[in-house]
Amino acid sequence: MSWVLIDDHHLEKKFKFEDFKTALEFLNRCGEICESQNHHAEFVLNWGSVLVKTWSHDIDGISSRDHILISAIDEVFS
């Protein structure tokens, strides 16, 4: 699944995993990326999945920072 633009406001993507532990490990790695980029996504953790949403709060929409972040998150998943 690709990243989806929602309401011309934010990008989101759901990542699927075999169990809760793996999903949590992915979320923690993504959190480290967010901290290093000082650009923080919104995460929803469930058993076997993590939903990631990102947008730039200062412009209330998508910026180049979001594209850099989603590329880094996709690398973690691959």
PyMOL commands that set and color helices and strands:
alter all, ss='L'
color gray80, all
select helices_A, chain A and resi 20-37+64-77
alter helices_A, ss='H'
color red, helices_A
select strands_A, chain A and resi 4-6+10-16+42-46+49-54
alter strands_A, ss='S'
color yellow, strands_A
deselect
rebuild
show_as cartoon
